[in-house]
């Protein structure tokens, strides 16, 4: 077991994204003796997890990439998004949804309905206008959109819409990021406009911002 932990610590030495490391660098990062690292590197190299170039520098091998690909295949975005939506509904009382951009539309990928009798209703898979609504503004702002409003959305990290798509509806949304800061989509809540005013709006904005940060962190963003 100790040998396995040492081998994994050698691989973890590359966790900060440094593509190549010298033997001395790995020793400094792991606290292992160079002789131990060389022995472990031999085993890791035979299984394709580590490579050493002509300059004596080590880099991760193709087997590490294969494991990463298998992890991504097994990973389901919904495992993290759906609990975040449920928390938002609990905190705000409004319908929560996660949108992604598809061309010039936004698609509701996941949603959790409000328990209130008067609520916003949207089906998973529904396509809505990209240029109207808080989630649409977030999607545009983080996929190359230009303009003062989108600049403000990027700067604030939050979008608010009051009666844009429907005069009786309001929404708040924030961006979600994954590994390496990759933009994944927009997380937000929507409900009757009358419930998005004053202190209620401030509370909803806080809930969306906090849940968006937590979800992005969980997804590696």
C-alpha positions as CSV (number, residue, x, y, z in Angstrom):
1,X,0.0,0.0,0.0
2,X,2.9,2.4,0.8
3,X,4.4,1.8,-2.6
4,X,1.1,2.6,-4.3
5,X,0.8,5.9,-2.3
6,X,4.3,6.8,-3.3
7,X,3.6,6.1,-7.0
8,X,0.4,8.2,-6.8
9,X,2.4,11.1,-5.1
10,X,4.7,11.1,-8.1
11,X,1.8,11.5,-10.5
12,X,0.3,14.2,-8.2
13,X,3.5,16.2,-8.6
14,X,2.0,17.2,-12.0
15,X,-1.3,18.4,-10.5
16,X,-0.6,22.1,-10.9
17,X,-0.4,21.7,-14.6
18,X,3.4,21.7,-15.1
19,X,3.9,19.7,-18.3
20,X,7.4,18.5,-17.5
21,X,9.4,18.1,-14.3
22,X,13.0,17.2,-13.6
23,X,13.9,14.5,-11.1
24,X,14.9,17.1,-8.5
25,X,11.5,18.9,-9.0
26,X,9.6,15.7,-8.3
27,X,11.8,15.0,-5.3
28,X,11.1,18.5,-3.9
29,X,7.3,18.2,-4.5
30,X,6.9,14.7,-3.1
31,X,9.6,14.5,-0.4
32,X,10.8,11.2,-1.9
33,X,14.4,10.2,-2.5
34,X,15.5,10.4,-6.2
35,X,16.4,6.7,-6.1
36,X,12.9,5.9,-5.0
37,X,11.4,8.1,-7.7
38,X,13.4,6.4,-10.4
39,X,12.3,3.0,-9.2
40,X,8.6,4.1,-9.2
41,X,9.0,5.9,-12.5
42,X,10.1,2.6,-14.0
43,X,6.9,0.9,-13.0
44,X,4.7,3.8,-14.0
45,X,6.5,4.0,-17.3
46,X,5.9,0.3,-18.1
47,X,2.1,0.9,-17.6
48,X,2.2,4.1,-19.6
49,X,1.5,6.6,-16.8
50,X,4.9,8.3,-17.0
51,X,7.4,9.1,-19.7
52,X,10.9,10.5,-19.7
53,X,12.2,12.5,-22.6
54,X,15.7,12.8,-24.1
55,X,16.5,15.7,-21.8
56,X,15.7,13.6,-18.7
57,X,12.5,15.4,-17.9
58,X,9.4,13.5,-16.9
59,X,5.9,14.0,-18.2
60,X,2.6,12.2,-17.8
61,X,2.0,9.3,-20.2
62,X,-1.0,8.3,-22.4
63,X,-2.5,6.0,-19.7
64,X,-3.2,9.1,-17.6
65,X,-5.2,10.6,-20.5
66,X,-7.1,7.4,-20.9
67,X,-8.1,7.4,-17.2
68,X,-9.2,11.0,-17.5
69,X,-11.4,10.1,-20.5
70,X,-13.0,7.2,-18.6
71,X,-13.7,9.5,-15.7
72,X,-15.3,12.1,-17.9
73,X,-17.5,9.4,-19.5
74,X,-18.6,8.2,-16.1
75,X,-19.2,11.7,-14.8
76,X,-22.7,13.0,-15.1
77,X,-23.4,16.7,-15.0
78,X,-26.8,16.1,-13.6
79,X,-25.3,14.5,-10.5
80,X,-24.2,18.0,-9.4
81,X,-26.7,20.3,-11.2
82,X,-29.9,18.7,-9.9
83,X,-29.0,19.0,-6.2
84,X,-28.1,22.7,-6.9
85,X,-31.4,23.3,-8.5
86,X,-33.3,21.7,-5.5
87,X,-31.3,23.9,-3.1
88,X,-32.2,27.0,-5.1
89,X,-35.9,26.1,-5.1
90,X,-35.7,25.6,-1.3
91,X,-34.0,28.9,-0.8
92,X,-36.0,31.1,-3.2
93,X,-39.3,29.3,-3.6
94,X,-39.0,29.8,-7.4
95,X,-38.5,27.5,-10.3
96,X,-34.8,26.8,-10.9
97,X,-33.2,25.7,-14.2
98,X,-29.9,25.1,-16.0
99,X,-29.5,26.3,-19.6
100,X,-27.0,25.7,-22.3
101,X,-26.6,27.5,-25.6
102,X,-27.6,25.8,-28.8
103,X,-27.0,28.1,-31.8
104,X,-29.2,31.2,-31.3
105,X,-31.4,29.5,-28.7
106,X,-31.0,28.5,-25.1
107,X,-32.0,24.9,-24.1
108,X,-33.4,24.0,-20.7
109,X,-31.2,21.1,-19.8
110,X,-32.4,20.5,-16.2
111,X,-35.1,22.2,-14.2
112,X,-36.7,21.9,-10.7
113,X,-40.2,23.4,-10.4
114,X,-41.4,25.7,-7.7
115,X,-43.8,24.2,-5.2
116,X,-45.9,27.3,-5.3
117,X,-49.3,27.3,-7.1
118,X,-48.4,30.4,-9.1
119,X,-45.0,29.7,-10.7
120,X,-43.0,29.8,-13.9
121,X,-43.2,26.6,-15.9
122,X,-40.6,25.3,-18.4
123,X,-40.0,21.8,-19.7
124,X,-36.6,20.2,-19.9
125,X,-35.5,20.3,-23.5
126,X,-37.5,23.5,-24.2
127,X,-35.8,26.0,-26.5
128,X,-36.2,29.6,-25.6
129,X,-34.9,32.9,-27.1
130,X,-31.2,33.6,-26.4
131,X,-31.5,37.3,-26.5
132,X,-34.2,37.6,-23.8
133,X,-34.1,36.5,-20.2
134,X,-31.4,36.4,-17.5
135,X,-30.0,33.0,-18.5
136,X,-29.9,34.1,-22.2
137,X,-27.8,37.1,-21.2
138,X,-25.4,34.9,-19.2
139,X,-25.0,32.5,-22.1
140,X,-24.4,35.3,-24.6
141,X,-22.0,37.1,-22.3
142,X,-19.8,34.0,-21.9
143,X,-19.9,32.8,-25.5
144,X,-18.5,35.9,-27.2
145,X,-21.4,38.3,-27.0
146,X,-20.7,42.0,-27.1
147,X,-22.3,45.1,-25.8
148,X,-22.6,47.2,-22.7
149,X,-25.2,45.0,-21.1
150,X,-23.2,41.8,-21.6
151,X,-20.0,43.6,-20.4
152,X,-22.0,44.4,-17.2
153,X,-23.1,40.7,-16.9
154,X,-19.5,39.5,-17.2
155,X,-18.3,42.1,-14.7
156,X,-20.9,41.4,-12.1
157,X,-21.1,37.6,-12.6
158,X,-24.9,37.8,-12.5
159,X,-27.8,38.8,-14.8
160,X,-31.3,40.0,-13.9
161,X,-34.2,40.3,-16.2
162,X,-37.6,41.9,-15.4
163,X,-40.4,41.3,-17.9
164,X,-38.2,40.7,-20.9
165,X,-39.6,37.5,-22.4
166,X,-42.9,37.7,-20.5
167,X,-44.0,41.0,-18.9
168,X,-45.2,39.1,-15.8
169,X,-42.0,37.1,-15.4
170,X,-38.6,37.9,-13.8
171,X,-35.3,35.9,-13.5
172,X,-31.8,35.9,-12.1
173,X,-29.0,33.8,-13.5
174,X,-25.2,33.2,-13.1
175,X,-22.5,31.4,-15.1
176,X,-21.3,27.9,-14.3
177,X,-17.8,26.9,-15.0
178,X,-16.0,23.5,-15.0
179,X,-12.5,22.2,-15.2
180,X,-10.0,24.8,-16.4
181,X,-12.6,27.6,-16.2
182,X,-14.6,26.1,-19.1
183,X,-18.0,27.8,-19.4
184,X,-20.7,25.2,-19.1
185,X,-24.0,27.0,-18.9
186,X,-26.3,29.3,-16.9
187,X,-27.9,28.5,-13.5
188,X,-30.9,30.6,-12.6
189,X,-34.4,31.0,-11.1
190,X,-37.5,32.4,-12.7
191,X,-40.9,33.4,-11.2
192,X,-43.6,36.0,-11.1
193,X,-42.2,39.5,-11.4
194,X,-44.0,40.7,-8.3
195,X,-41.8,38.4,-6.2
196,X,-38.6,39.8,-7.6
197,X,-38.6,43.2,-6.0
198,X,-36.6,45.0,-3.2
199,X,-35.3,42.8,-0.5
200,X,-36.8,39.7,-2.2
201,X,-34.7,40.4,-5.3
202,X,-31.6,40.9,-3.2
203,X,-32.1,37.6,-1.4
204,X,-32.7,35.8,-4.7
205,X,-29.5,37.3,-6.2
206,X,-27.5,36.2,-3.2
207,X,-28.9,32.6,-3.4
208,X,-28.2,32.3,-7.1
209,X,-24.6,33.7,-6.8
210,X,-23.8,31.4,-3.9
211,X,-25.2,28.3,-5.5
212,X,-23.5,29.1,-8.8
213,X,-20.1,29.4,-7.0
214,X,-20.7,26.2,-5.1
215,X,-21.7,24.3,-8.3
216,X,-18.8,25.6,-10.3
217,X,-16.4,24.6,-7.5
218,X,-17.9,21.1,-7.4
219,X,-17.4,20.9,-11.2
220,X,-13.8,21.9,-10.9
221,X,-14.3,25.5,-12.0
